[in-house]
Amino acid sequence: EALETMPTIGQVHVTRTIENSGYSWTVTFLTNVGDVPELVPNNAGLLGPYPAVDVRTLFQGEEPDNYMAYTVEASTENTNSFVLPQLTTGTEYFVRVLATSDVGDGEYSASDPVSLTPAGEPDAPSVVTLETYTRDSLLVTYDEDADANGEAVTDYTITWDRDPEFG
């Protein structure tokens, strides 16, 4: 928690493991990832026969491809909403929200459900042909190539009518 009070740190996850005669702490940045200023520890309060602090970068963090963040002004309503724009149909997205005040950032809350995939109605099949099959039936043939727009096509519905305005 002490790290998170620093303005350039953001949210972190800290784990402590026993190592030889002391401890090792691993700090994972959950926000403010990427090139952050190196931590400069103050070892004045350390105890033990050979107290020391060593700061190393184990993995250089970076924002994921297509990472997006929007700041939405707080409202007086109990519920607020925001439309996530320009998403790719058929691609899974994960969403989380945190509250910010003059004191700093709160914890993230994951959405429920944790992820969703934007999808739309499938496009029309590209080729539909009609031919005489028997003296009292017609044969409809179609390519099952409709763009699913993010969700699997489950059915094709064939309808017919005798009205010339139908088609």
C-alpha positions in Angstrom: 0.0 0.0 0.0 2.9 2.4 0.7 4.1 2.1 -2.9 0.6 3.0 -4.2 0.7 6.3 -2.4 3.4 7.5 -4.7 2.0 9.5 -7.7 4.0 7.6 -10.4 3.4 4.1 -9.1 -0.3 3.3 -9.6 -1.6 -0.1 -8.5 0.9 -2.9 -7.8 0.8 -6.5 -6.6 3.6 -7.3 -4.1 4.7 -10.8 -3.2 7.2 -11.7 -0.4 9.2 -14.9 -0.5 11.8 -16.2 2.0 15.3 -16.2 0.5 18.4 -17.3 2.4 18.4 -15.3 5.7 16.0 -12.6 4.5 13.1 -11.8 2.2 12.7 -11.0 -1.5 9.8 -8.8 -2.7 8.5 -8.9 -6.2 6.5 -5.9 -7.4 4.2 -6.3 -10.4 2.8 -3.1 -11.8 -0.9 -3.4 -12.6 -1.3 0.1 -13.8 1.2 2.7 -15.1 3.0 -0.1 -16.9 5.8 0.5 -19.3 8.9 2.7 -18.7 8.5 3.9 -15.1 11.1 5.6 -13.0 13.4 3.2 -11.2 12.5 2.6 -7.5 15.0 4.2 -5.2 14.8 2.4 -1.8 15.5 3.8 1.6 17.2 1.1 3.5 17.6 3.1 6.8 14.9 1.0 8.5 16.3 -2.4 7.6 17.5 -4.7 10.3 19.8 -7.7 10.3 23.5 -8.5 10.1 23.9 -7.4 6.5 20.8 -5.4 5.4 20.8 -4.5 1.7 18.4 -3.5 -1.0 18.8 -4.4 -4.6 16.3 -3.2 -7.2 16.1 -5.0 -10.6 13.8 -5.1 -13.6 12.8 -8.7 -14.1 10.5 -8.1 -17.0 10.0 -4.8 -18.9 6.2 -4.2 -18.8 4.3 -2.7 -21.7 0.8 -1.9 -22.4 -1.0 -4.6 -24.4 -1.6 -4.1 -28.1 -4.8 -2.1 -28.6 -5.0 -1.1 -25.0 -7.5 1.7 -24.5 -8.5 3.8 -21.5 -11.2 6.5 -21.2 -11.8 8.8 -18.3 -15.5 9.4 -17.7 -16.5 12.3 -15.4 -18.4 11.1 -12.3 -22.1 11.9 -12.3 -24.7 12.3 -9.6 -26.5 9.2 -10.8 -26.0 5.8 -9.1 -25.2 4.2 -12.5 -23.1 5.4 -15.3 -22.4 3.8 -18.7 -19.9 4.2 -21.5 -20.0 2.7 -25.0 -16.6 1.2 -26.0 -16.1 2.5 -29.5 -14.4 1.0 -32.6 -14.0 -2.6 -31.4 -13.3 -5.5 -33.7 -16.2 -7.8 -34.3 -15.4 -11.4 -33.1 -12.6 -10.3 -30.8 -12.9 -10.9 -27.0 -12.6 -7.9 -24.8 -11.9 -7.6 -21.0 -13.1 -4.6 -19.1 -12.3 -3.2 -15.6 -13.2 0.1 -13.9 -11.6 2.1 -11.1 -12.6 5.2 -9.2 -10.3 8.2 -9.0 -10.3 11.1 -6.5 -7.9 13.8 -5.5 -6.3 11.3 -3.1 -5.5 8.7 -5.9 -6.9 5.7 -7.6 -9.0 3.0 -6.0 -8.9 -0.7 -6.8 -10.1 -2.1 -10.1 -13.4 -4.0 -10.4 -13.7 -6.5 -13.2 -16.9 -6.4 -15.3 -19.6 -9.1 -15.0 -19.2 -11.1 -17.2 -15.4 -10.7 -17.2 -15.3 -10.6 -21.0 -17.6 -10.3 -24.0 -17.2 -10.5 -27.8 -19.0 -7.9 -29.9 -21.1 -9.6 -32.5 -23.8 -8.6 -35.0 -26.3 -10.2 -37.3 -24.7 -12.3 -40.0 -24.5 -11.1 -43.5 -26.6 -12.6 -46.3 -25.2 -15.6 -48.2 -23.5 -14.5 -51.4 -25.0 -16.9 -53.8 -28.6 -18.2 -53.9 -29.9 -20.1 -56.9 -33.4 -21.4 -57.7 -34.2 -24.1 -60.3 -36.9 -26.5 -61.1 -36.6 -29.8 -59.3 -39.7 -31.7 -60.2 -43.0 -30.6 -61.8 -44.3 -29.5 -58.4 -41.1 -28.5 -56.5 -38.2 -26.1 -56.8 -34.6 -26.6 -55.6 -32.9 -23.8 -53.7 -29.2 -23.9 -53.5 -27.1 -21.4 -51.4 -23.5 -21.0 -50.3 -23.0 -21.2 -46.6 -20.6 -18.3 -46.7 -22.4 -15.6 -44.8 -20.0 -13.5 -42.7 -20.9 -14.5 -39.1 -19.9 -11.1 -37.7 -18.5 -12.5 -34.5 -20.9 -15.3 -33.7 -21.3 -18.7 -35.3 -24.1 -19.0 -37.9 -26.5 -21.7 -36.5 -29.3 -21.7 -39.1 -30.3 -20.6 -42.6 -34.0 -19.9 -43.0 -35.6 -20.3 -46.4 -38.9 -18.5 -47.0 -41.2 -18.3 -50.0 -44.3 -16.6 -51.2 -46.4 -16.3 -54.5 -46.5 -12.5 -54.4 -44.1 -10.9 -57.0 -43.3 -8.1 -54.6 -41.9 -10.7 -52.0 -38.3 -10.9 -53.3 
